[in-house]
Amino acid sequence: QHRVHRALAAVGHGPLEQPVKAHWGWLDDATAVIEMAAASGLHWVPEGLRDATRTTSRGTGELIRAALDAGAKKIIIGLGGSATNDGGLGLLQALGVSFLDGRDKELGAGGARLAELERIDLSGLDPRLAGVEVEVAADVNNPLCGPHGASAVFGPQKGANPAQVQQLDAALKRYAEVAALALGQDHSLFPGVGAAGGLGFACRAFLKARFRPGIELIAELSELEPALAGASLVITGEGRLDGQSLHGKTPVGVAHVARRAGVPVIALAGSVGDGLAELREAGIEAAFSLAPGPITLADACARAAQELENRAEALARFWSLAQGAR
């Protein structure tokens, strides 16, 4: 069984190049576990400062470098919750790759700068990566560019207006073209490379990462299926539970594992939307929202811990009563 040996912290760059302290995990088999949102997540950017054209993934690259310094033999990278749309430009720069414009000058931070890209120099890429297995946990199948790509689908939630979405998509297309020349293969259409603002592209194309559904990877590492032996109930959760949860999200993945073990599943979510009938067919018997009533998103986030405790207590009391009634 893999156990978290320790949680480590590194000081690096946040999405706006500000200093941030980000944690990452270390398993007892010399596997580093890095969540890209830890250093490059949307939570690091105040709502009024969100600008997907200039945020950087450099901090995630610095976490990878810290893992290499620690002697990692394998690195697992979780993609999600990103503030970035730079195609992994910052991540790769932190690992020694040079992105050069027409004057042979290094590009600055942000996905918009990729429009100026003329050449990629791989000679400085950290050589230790060649001996490390990289796995990516990603729950989306988006390509890098186009109407279903990173910019069009995820850019608006990171602060990109319609004009900036087009600007970023064009910049990522330029990036894909130059990368294909440098690598001898176009990776931009592979499912999942649009995850986390195109960070998936950097991981696949330059780090040779293997992509896996997040729930599959976590279930394996946590040995979820054996842990369900003898269990009476599984409680899972998500920020918003709705029809989109059917497309590779954690609660449905947990339900699939639990169904094989014959254990019922109940979900708690920040909010519950449409699609509950389909979710029941997928194995989630019931779902409950944490929101106590009409509430703003800011209040819901501020009260999330308390409301989770309240709903969990109510659920535990109900379950106890139901068991006694049998």
Buried (B, 14 or more C-beta within 10 A) or exposed (E): EEEEEEEBEBEBBBBBBEEBEBBBBBBEEBBBBBBBBBBBBBEBBEEEEBBBBBBBBBBBBBBBBBBBEEEBEBBBBBBBBBBBBBBBBBBBBBBBBBBBBEEEEEBBBBBBBBBBBBEBBEEEBBEBBEEBBBBBBBBBBBBBBBEEBBBBBBBBEBBBEEEBBBBBBBBBBBBBEBBBEBEEEBBBEBEBBBBBBBBBBBBBBBBEBEBBBBBBBBBEBEEBEEBBEEEEBBBBBBBEBBEEBBEBBBBBBBBBBBBEBEBBBBBBBBBBBEBBEBBBEBBBBEBBBBBEEEBEEEEBEEBBEEBBEEBBEEBEEEBEEEEEEE
